Amino acid sequence: MGQAARRWAERRARPSVTLSVSANVPAEPSASPERLAATERDGALVARARAGDASAFDALVRTYMEQAFRVAFRVVGHREDAEDLVQEAFLAAYQYLDSFEVGRPFGPWLMRIVVNRGANLRRSRARRSTEPETEGVSEAPSALEESERRDMGRVLQDALGTLSERQRLIVTLFDVDGMTSAEIGELMELAPGTVRWHLHEARRQLRGVLGRFLGDDDAERRFDA
């Protein structure tokens, strides 16, 4: 898959969570110039990769590896499994690159591979009873910063833990990765309206859980967007 994927596999990726708990799902604008430019850029990279340019696929790996890891981590719940899943998903994407429709966004196509492969991985390892990792992520900040981040991380992870697996993934894709309901629907095989309903219900539930942890006003002030 190229140097980028190998370098990434050797380091410890860091999943993070940033949430909005507004009960109202914001209206989604039409495709921004940035999204259109990204689609055009990725299409050109795919065309070059199909023609045998290994550096082009390497560029796609660099662009999407962090998003792929976040999605993989939400699907399988374990860092090492997520790392394996991302490697497998990129390999599958490379193998099936000819099936990608140039002109469509590459990210949702890749994330659908991650989600589908992740579901297979979960089924194949269903007998493993280890709890999912709930913190994840830092290497050695100051003691105060570490304590505050760990406490808040637990609150967020506990709140996310009250959601269904589907809703956790939708919230992550929408709020963290900035995907639209249509893009999420495409990769999860759901209607966009169904995605938005799940997002609305998830935010309503998160607001209630965070309110119990932090107080209603503090939950709104710290997490509403």
N, C-alpha and C positions, 0 to 999 in steps of 0.2 A: 504493500500500500504506500510505500514511500517513507521518507525520513520523518515527516511530521507525526505520523501515526506511531512510529516506533519510539520517538522521543516522548510523546505523550504517555505511552504505556509505561514508561519508566518512572514517571513522576506521580505524585499523589494528587489527584484532582480534588477540588473542594466544592461540593454542592452547597448552595446557599438559597435562602428563601426570602422573598420580598413580597408582601401581600397587600392587597387592598380589600377592605371588608365593607366597602360601601354596598348597601343593598341594591343600589341601582347599577346595572351593567351599562357602562358608557357606550354611546353610539360609536360604531366603527366607521372611520372615514374611508373614502375610496382609496385605492392603492396610491401610496405616497410616491413622490419621485425617487426616494431612497429604495423603496421596495421594487419599483420598476427597474431601477438601475441594477439592483442586486439580481433580479431575475435575468436581466440581459447579460450581466457578468457571468452568472453561473451557467447560463446556456452556452456561452462562448467557451467556458472551461470544460463543460461536458463534451462539446464538439471536439475540442483538442484532445481530451482524454480518450475519446473513441478512436481518434486517429493515431493513438499510441504515445501521446505526450504524457509521460508519467508525472511531470511537474504540475500539470494541470489538475490531476486528481489530488495530488498532494495539497494544492491550494484549497480545494474543496474540503479536505480533511481539516486543515488549519481553521477554515472559516466556521465549520459546524461541529467540531469535536466537543466543545464545552456545552453547547446546547444539547447535543446527543447524550452526553454524560448526565446532564440534569434530568432529561427524560428517562434515561435508562435507570438512574438511581430511584426515581419515583416508581418505576414499574417493578423493579426487583428488590429494592430496599437494602441492598448490601453493596458496599463499595467494590469489592473484588468482582462480584457478579456483574456489576454495572460496567466495570472496565472491560471484562470479557465480552459483554454484550455489545458494547460500542465497537470493539474490534471486529466482532462477527458481523455487525450491521454494515460497517464500512466495506468489509470484504464482499458482502452480498450486494451492496450498492454498486461496487466495481464490476462484479460479475454480471449484473443485470442492467448495466448502464445503457445498453442499447434500447431497453424498454422505456427509458425516461423520455417524456415528451418535452422537447426543448420549447421554451416559451411559457412553461408553467413553473411556479416556484420550486426550487430544488429542496429547500428545507423541509416542507411538509412531506414530500415524497420520501426523504431519508428518515424522518421521524416516524413515518408509518412502518418502515422496515424495523426500526428500533422497537416500537410498540409490539408489533407482531412477533418478532423474534423473542422479545422479553416475555410475552405470554407463554411461548413455547418453553422458555427456560424455567419459568415458574412451575409449570406443570411437571417438567422433568426432574425438578429438585424439590417437589412438594413434601418429601419426607424429612427435609432438613427443618429442625425446629428452632434454630437460633432466631432470636428477635431481630427485626431490622435495626440498623444503626440509627440513632436518634440525634447524634451530634456529629460533627463531621468534619470539623473543618478548619481548624486553625492550627498554627504551628507555635508560636510562643510570643504573644503580645504581653503587655504589662499585666500584673496580677489583677488589677481593678478592671481593666478592659476585658480580660479573659473571663472574670467572674460575671460581669454584666452581660457579655455576649453569650456566655453559657446559659445564664438564667433566661435571657430572652429567647435563645435558641430552643430551650426546652419548652417554653410557653408556645412558641410557634409550632414546634413539632407535635406537641400535645394537641394543639388545636387542629392541625392537619390530620392527626390520627383519628379524630372524630368523624372525618369525612369518609365516604366510600372510596374505594380505589379509583373508580372512574372520576369522581369529583376532584380528588387530589391531583390527578394528572391534568384535568382540565384547568384547574386553578393555576398550576405551575406553567402550563403552556401559554395561558392567556396573560397572567400577571408578570411572570418572570421572563418568558421568552417572547412576549409581544405578538403572539400569533393571533390571527383573527378567528372568529367562530367558524367561518367557512373553511379555513385551513385546518383547524382542529377537527371539524366534522369530517373532512376528507380523510385524515389519517386515522380517525377512530370509527369511521363508517357510521356517523350520526348526522342527522339534519342540523344545519346551523341553528335553527330555533331550539332544538333539543339541547345543543351545547350551551346556548345562552340561558336556558331554564336551569340546567345543572349549575352553571356559574352563579346565577342569582341565588339558588337554594344554598349553595356552598358558602357564599358570602354571608347570607343571613345566619347560617349555623356558626360560622367562624366568629361573627360579631358577638353572638351570644356567649360562646366559649371564652373568647378573649375578654369580654366584659366581666365574666366571673373571676378571671385571673387578675385583671388590671383595674376594674371599675369601668363602667360604661363610657364615661367621658374620656378617660385615658385611652381606652381602646380606640375610640373614634379619632382622638387627636394623634395618636402614634401610628395608626395603621390605615386610616382612611386616605384615599387618594382622589 
